[in-house]
Structures are given as C-alpha cells and as structure tokens.
C-alpha cells in the first residue's frame, strides 16, 4: 500500500513527461550527443575562466595539482587535439603553437584561447557523422592508434572532468560555479 500512491503519481505523470521530452531518432545519435555536451561544457568552462579573477589564475589547492591557469591552458590543448582526432578537421594551430599555450599567457589571453578552442570544436564536430567513428583518428597528420569514437568519448569525458576541477577551484576561492547558479 505504501508504494501504491507514489506509483500512481508516476504513472499519472508519464504522459506529461513523454510529451515534454519527445524522442526523435537520429542517424547521428552519438555525434548529436557529443555536440550537446560540447554546448553545455563550453558554456560552463568559459564562464568559469571568466569568473575567476586574473590574480587567482596561479591558485592551486595543493602543490601536486595544476594551477587554474594551467588547467585552462590544458583544456585549450586537449580541445584542439581531440576535436581534430575525432573529426579529422584541420587544426587551427600547429603543434608548436598549441604547446606554447601556457598559464603564463595571463587570463585575457587564456580566455580568448579557450573560446577559440571551443569554436574550433564546434566547427569540427558540426558535420561529424556516426558512420565515420570507426575510422582511425589522425592528429596533426599522424595516426593515433585509436578510433575517432575513442577520441570523441575522451574529449566529452575530459570536458566533464575539467569542469569539475574548475568548479572546485572556484568554490575554494569563494565563488559559485556557473552550473550552480540559478
């Protein structure tokens, strides 16, 4: 009897939930899901980079962890490398230019590089077709030994991991992360 009422409520709401979340099949469901994650994480990571004051870019919770500036530089580098590998789209910078993105560049330059890297990912993944995900990923003209699907999954997981790190750094500095704001 104690489960009857909650079950009745759930069943009564099912049509409303189904109508609000109508499912539309897609021939590129994996790419579509990755593009959805890209939009979400780009928004949150860019907002995090903009939110933390420039003088806090050298903040690191422990000596073993990256500084916030190093984290943002790392996100730029992984965005370019892994979005290139997943899509086979030409990189917007050479490997040397990519390696030169550093925490010492300062907040304004890092935020600009971060925005450009997410713009690149958006363009690179825009035409991604699920049928090509079994192909080998190529990075700066060299085979990687992993599939394009592997690169795509890795970058999506990285965005979540990097945002989690950025959010914790923000909280340790008394700031509310973008995803926690109403």
N, C-alpha and C positions, 0 to 999 in steps of 0.2 A: 504494500500500500504506500510505503514511503517513496518508492520510485515512480509510482503512477503519475503523480502530479508533475514532476519535472519532465517525464517522458511525454506527457500530454502537451506541455508547453512547447517543447522542442518540435514535436510533430505539427503543432498548430503554426509554428513559425517557419517551417520548411518551405512552403510555397513563397513566402515573402523573401526568404533568404535566396532561394533559387532565382526569383525574378530579379533581385538586386545584383546577383552575380552570375548572369547568364554566361555560360561557357560557349565559346566559339572555337572550334577546332582550327588548328593552323598547320600548314605543311612545314612550317619552320618554327615549331614549338620551342626547341632548345635555344635557337637564336633569339626568338622573341623574349624568352625568359631572361636571357643574359642582357638583352637591351633594357628590359625593365629594371634589372638590378643595377645596370650602369647608370640609369637616370637617378635612381634613389641614392646610390652611394656617391655619385659625383656631387649631387646637391649637398649631402651631409659633409663630405670631406672638404669641399671648397669652403663651405660655411664655417667649418672648424678652423681651417687655415686662416680665414679672415677674422675670426673671433679672437683668437689668442693674440695678445699684444706682441709687437716685434721684440720687446726686451725679454719675452718668455720663450722665444724660439730656441734658446740654449738650455731650457729646462729638460731635465731627465730625472725620473723618480729614483733611479739607482745608477751607479756607475756602469753596470752591465747593460743598461738599456740605451736605446738611441735617444738623442735629443729630439725635441719636437721638429726642429728644422731638418734633422737627418731623416726623420720619418717622412716628411713631406717630399724631400728630395728622392727618397726611395720609392714613394708612390709614383712620382713622375717617371722614374726609370722603369718600374715594373709595368706601368700603363703602356708605355711605348713598346717595350719589348714583347709583352704578352699579347697586346692587341694586334701587333704586327704578326706574331706567330699564329694567332687564332684566325686571322683574316687574310693573310698574305698581302695586305695593303702596304705600299711603300712607307717607310718610316719618315717622319718629318725632320729627323736629325740623324747624323752619323753616330756610330758607336762612341766615337771620341767626344762628340758634343753631349751625348747622353751621360757619359761617365763624368763629365765636367759639371753637371748639375749637382750643387752641394749646399749644405746648410749654411756655409759662409756667404752664399749669394744674398742672404737677407730676406726678410718677409715679403716685400713687394715683388721681388724677382721670383721667389718660390711660388707665391700665389699665382703669378702670371704663368709660370711654367706648368703649374698644376692644372690651371684652366685649359691651357693649350693641350696638355696631355689627355684630358678628358674629351676635349673637342676632337682630337685625333681618334680616340677610341670610339666616339660616337660615329664618326665618318667611316672608320674601318669596319665596324660591326654592322653598319646600316644595311649592307647588302649581303651579309653572311647568310648562307643557305645551309640548312642542316645536312643536306646531301654531301657537302664538302668536308664535313667534320672528321671523316675517317682518313683524310689525306695527312701526310706528314707536315708538321709545322716547320716553316722556314723563318729563320731570324737573321736579319742582315745578310741574306743570300746563302746562309748555311743551314743544312738540315739539323734538326734538334733531337731527333730520335723519339719524339713524342707526336701524338696526333694533334690536329688543330682542336679537336674536342678537349684534349688534355690541357692545352693552353687556355682554352675558354673557361673550363672549370677552375683552373688555377687562378685566373685573374678575378673571377667572381668571388672565390673564397678569399683571395687577398684583399679585395675591397672591404669585405666584412671584417676581416682581421685588423686591417689598418684603421678602419673607422673605430673599432672597439678600442684600439690603443689611443687614438686621438681623443676619443671621448673621455677615457680615463685620465689623460693628461689635462684636459680641460677641467674636469672635476677636481683634480688635485690642485688646480690653480683657482678654485672658487667660481668656476664658470659652468653654466648649464649647457650640455651638448645640444647641438641643433635638433636632433631627433627627440629629445626630451622636452622641448619647448612646445607649448600649446599653440 
